[in-house]
Amino acid sequence: MKGRKLLMIPGPIEFEPEVLQALGAPTTSHTAPNFITSFGNCLKMMKQVWECPDGQPFIMAGTGTLAMDMAGANLIEPGDKALVISTGYFGERYAELLKRYGADVTILKSEPGHTVDFSAIEEALKTNDYKLMTFTHVDTSTAVRVDPKPIGELGRKYNVLTVLDGVCSIAGEEMRQQEWGIDVALTASQKAVGVPPGLALLVASSKAMETWKNRKTPVGNYYCDWSNWLPIMQAYEEGRPSYFGTPAVNLVAALEVSLKMILAEGMEKRVVRHEALAKEFRQKIRDMGFQMMPVNEESSANTLSAIYFPETINGSEFMAGMAKSDVIIAPGLLPELKGKYFRVGHMGSVNRSDIVSVLAAIEKTISQLKNLP
Ligand SMILES: *Cc1c(COP(=O)(O)O)cnc(C)c1O
């Protein structure tokens, strides 16, 4: 498309034309039969993408942070102990959020580029009575990916609810919520799910729903309260009209198209595509003399990369040069390292020519910097 720049940031991303078309269709009533069917289809397809057949999906108008808020609001009661496993900016956010609901929060924080040792997590669970632990599947500030499987195992072993912030991973990285025993897995539409910003998406396990049902205190957030939304989700899945807050009708229509495309590709193939493109990108970037923030391949995300500037490159000059190219990338996000690195998103509809385009833009920018007087 002439004059359009390639959007390679960790969300929003490039969206499929079919998805954007759905967004532009005439808005229907939120109780129209077609819309009820679309909403119900989305809920059913979410369970497939998340691989959580017995889970309870929620679709809300809002951002990923609202999905984080929904989990915190419904699962925390004042005084509950919560463990936050933080691998970057969004871990810190979760800690702040849980405190608002009266949680007694402990943070286990890794150095940028590293993960938190599982032995440290187990030690914390052994010596404390946590109700819930959160972790970030892929932290968008560091591009560090955490393996959810052992955390799910620890959650089951110590009877602690597990909340996975999958805003930068779900529909891009491998996700087996039910098999791994993850109690809440949440995301937002604008990342690997491939729909413009505006939807918060969450799937809760039966254990999470049970914990919420057994609360002794009311949920401290009216809009997020599952008492308000559970009947709505159940109605849509059963094909009945219902209302609590007006759903984002056009975005839900676009979500249906995107989820269908995701399932048509198949999650397994989709994960392999993300993996192959990310690996190739990291290798080529290293060949250019850059260093990745994640310390090893094992903990490197396939949905985005975080890349340190080498000594020889001035970060702000590089970003200014890239701003003149046809590719949009993102600056660093961790406050303590902000000017020291940049980020490239490669998720959702990403293909090989997108990867080649970013690499070419980076190469060109570097060579222009070197030619400066
Ligand atoms: C983007 C992101 C969020 C926040 O999502 P918003 O839609 O911006 O509120 C939370 N966690 C992670 C891992 C993210 O990548």
The ligand as a Gaussian input file, in Angstrom:
#p B3LYP/6-31G(d) Opt

LIG

0 1
 C        0.619000      -4.659000      26.064000
 C        0.757000      -5.426000      27.326000
 C       -0.036000      -5.152000      28.460000
 C       -0.990000      -4.012000      28.510000
 O       -1.959000      -4.091000      27.553000
 P       -2.792000      -2.756000      27.172000
 O       -3.717000      -3.234000      26.113000
 O       -1.792000      -1.766000      26.688000
 O       -3.468000      -2.314000      28.409000
 C        0.110000      -5.958000      29.561000
 N        0.985000      -6.963000      29.581000
 C        1.773000      -7.260000      28.538000
 C        2.692000      -8.412000      28.611000
 C        1.670000      -6.491000      27.374000
 O        2.445000      -6.776000      26.335000

